[in-house]
Amino acid sequence: MLGHVYNDVEALNRLCREDYEQKRYYRVEGYASELNQLLESARQYRTEIKTTPVSLNASSSEEALMNVLLKSKQLLQEIDAE
């Protein structure tokens, strides 16, 4: 089932990257929420996941979306390290 989480995180990362490149920062809250849910799902299968949840305390939506991108990439790397 961790493969299913990986695929979902990969799709989320791709959508975030496209929106970041197109400067569509208004979707960041939805992406952050979805990534945090996927992070919890990943922890159900592997408790040693170190990626922390996304916080929306960034100074701008652009910075928050970049944070989602970075954390989704980090989570993909952690899942891949299996």
Secondary structure, DSSP 8 states (H G I E B T S, - for coil): -HHHHHHHHHHHHHHHHHHHHTT-GGGHHHHHHHHHHHHHHHHHH-TT---------SSSHHHHHHHHHHHHHHHHHHHHT-
